[in-house]
Amino acid sequence: QVHLVESGGGSVQAGGSLSLSCAWSGLPISRKYCLAWFRQAPGKERQAVASIDIDGGTTYTNSVKGRFTISRDNARSTLKLQMDNVKSEDTAMYYCAADDGGIGYCFGALDLWDNSDFRYWGQGTQVTVSS
């Protein structure tokens, strides 16, 4: 059974930093995975924030470029999102996600991804940024 568990959310002031983690288990080891962070603010659709493929290649949505850093440690089964210089508009529930697995590269335009592009999801961790 696959599990993705996020941690590290909380409240932070604008301009501050927060580090999110996602521990995964149960992903079939015969396949390699594109991993991503999504977020969903109240009243808005879930959107992809950042992705990372099996060899560390990354993409970001424009609004977080230069402020967020995604990383993965395959040996420790951990995905991270370092959030720096956070803004009030970063307030959302943050989810880690893994695709269905294959060669481990992320395909398509990040900003066009939706829930159907990823098979496995965590339960989410709340990030609240106060100004």
C-alpha positions as CSV (number, residue, x, y, z in Angstrom):
1,Q,0.0,0.0,0.0
2,V,1.3,3.4,-1.0
3,H,1.6,6.2,1.6
4,L,2.7,9.8,1.1
5,V,2.8,11.8,4.3
6,E,3.5,15.5,4.4
7,S,4.8,17.5,7.3
8,G,6.3,20.9,8.1
9,G,3.3,23.1,7.5
10,G,2.3,25.9,9.9
11,S,2.0,29.6,10.2
12,V,4.7,32.0,9.1
13,Q,5.0,35.7,8.6
14,A,5.4,37.2,5.1
15,G,9.0,37.2,4.1
16,G,9.8,34.2,6.3
17,S,10.7,30.6,5.4
18,L,9.1,27.2,5.8
19,S,10.3,23.7,4.9
20,L,7.8,21.0,3.9
21,S,8.7,17.3,3.8
22,C,6.9,14.3,2.2
23,A,7.9,10.8,3.2
24,W,6.7,8.1,0.8
25,S,6.5,4.3,1.2
26,G,5.1,1.5,-0.8
27,L,5.8,2.8,-4.3
28,P,6.7,-0.2,-6.5
29,I,10.4,-0.1,-6.8
30,S,10.3,-1.5,-10.3
31,R,9.1,1.9,-11.5
32,K,10.5,5.4,-11.3
33,Y,8.4,8.4,-10.4
34,C,7.8,12.1,-11.2
35,L,7.1,13.8,-7.9
36,A,5.4,17.1,-7.4
37,W,4.0,19.6,-4.9
38,F,0.5,21.0,-5.4
39,R,-1.4,23.5,-3.4
40,Q,-5.0,24.4,-3.0
41,A,-6.2,27.7,-1.6
42,P,-9.8,28.1,-0.3
43,G,-12.2,28.5,-3.2
44,K,-9.6,27.7,-5.8
45,E,-8.6,24.7,-7.8
46,R,-5.6,22.7,-6.9
47,Q,-2.5,23.8,-8.8
48,A,0.9,22.3,-9.4
49,V,3.7,24.3,-7.7
50,A,6.9,22.4,-8.5
51,S,8.0,19.1,-9.9
52,I,11.2,17.0,-9.9
53,D,12.0,14.0,-12.0
54,I,14.2,11.0,-11.2
55,D,17.5,12.7,-12.0
56,G,16.7,16.0,-10.3
57,G,15.4,18.0,-13.1
58,T,13.0,20.6,-11.7
59,T,10.2,22.9,-12.9
60,Y,8.2,25.6,-11.1
61,T,5.2,27.7,-11.6
62,N,6.1,31.3,-12.3
63,S,4.8,32.7,-9.0
64,V,7.2,30.7,-6.9
65,K,10.3,30.7,-9.1
66,G,13.3,32.0,-7.2
67,R,11.5,31.6,-3.9
68,F,10.7,27.8,-3.6
69,T,13.1,24.9,-4.1
70,I,12.0,21.3,-4.6
71,S,14.4,18.4,-3.9
72,R,14.2,14.7,-3.4
73,D,16.2,12.0,-1.7
74,N,15.4,8.7,-3.3
75,A,17.5,6.8,-0.8
76,R,15.5,8.2,2.1
77,S,12.2,8.3,0.2
78,T,11.8,11.9,0.9
79,L,10.5,14.9,-1.1
80,K,11.0,18.4,0.2
81,L,9.9,21.9,-0.6
82,Q,11.9,24.8,0.8
83,M,9.8,27.9,0.8
84,D,11.6,31.2,1.2
85,N,10.4,34.8,1.1
86,V,6.8,33.6,1.4
87,K,3.9,35.8,0.5
88,S,0.3,35.9,1.7
89,E,-0.8,34.4,-1.6
90,D,1.2,31.2,-0.7
91,T,-1.4,30.4,1.9
92,A,-2.9,27.0,0.9
93,M,-3.0,23.3,1.7
94,Y,0.1,21.8,0.2
95,Y,0.1,18.2,-1.2
96,C,2.8,16.0,-2.4
97,A,2.1,13.7,-5.3
98,A,3.6,10.9,-7.3
99,D,2.6,9.9,-10.8
100,D,1.8,6.4,-12.0
101,G,5.4,5.6,-12.5
102,G,7.6,4.7,-15.4
103,I,10.9,6.1,-16.4
104,G,10.7,8.9,-13.8
105,Y,10.5,12.0,-15.9
106,C,7.8,14.6,-15.7
107,F,5.9,15.3,-18.9
108,G,3.7,18.1,-20.0
109,A,3.3,21.6,-18.9
110,L,3.3,21.9,-15.1
111,D,0.7,24.7,-15.1
112,L,-1.7,22.4,-17.1
113,W,-1.5,19.5,-14.7
114,D,-4.5,18.5,-12.7
115,N,-5.4,15.7,-10.2
116,S,-5.6,13.1,-12.9
117,D,-2.0,13.4,-13.9
118,F,-0.8,12.0,-10.5
119,R,-1.9,8.7,-9.0
120,Y,-0.7,8.9,-5.5
121,W,-1.4,11.8,-3.0
122,G,-0.6,12.8,0.5
123,Q,-3.3,14.1,2.9
124,G,-1.9,17.6,2.8
125,T,-0.3,20.1,5.2
126,Q,-1.6,23.6,5.8
127,V,0.6,26.6,5.2
128,T,-0.7,30.0,6.4
129,V,1.2,33.2,5.7
130,S,0.4,36.3,7.6
131,S,1.2,39.8,6.5
